[in-house]
Amino acid sequence: MSETIQDKIQNYRTAPFDARFPNTNQTRNCYQNYLDFHRCNKALSAKGQDVSPCDWYQRVYKSLCPTSWVGKWDDQMESGSFPGKI
């Protein structure tokens, strides 16, 4: 009954419960997964490793975050004015 990470990612439907964010308001959860995705990409790319495990964070933030927020954050990343530490 053991599933691989790839199977879990492919069968992914929506963000699972995260005990770090127990409240109804999922804004911090959205933001944290956005940061985790970019941190994961940066760390694995620097080591020359496959970045496919980072897809999990991307799927979670895309299901939680409004697209307008993600677009704004992506624009800020491109211009170098994003406030988060990546």
Secondary structure, 3 states (H helix, E strand, C coil): CCCCHHHHHHCCCCCCCCCCCCCCCCHHHHHHHHHHHHHHHHHHHHCCCCCHHHHHHHHHHHHHCCHHHHHHHHHHHHHCCCCCCC
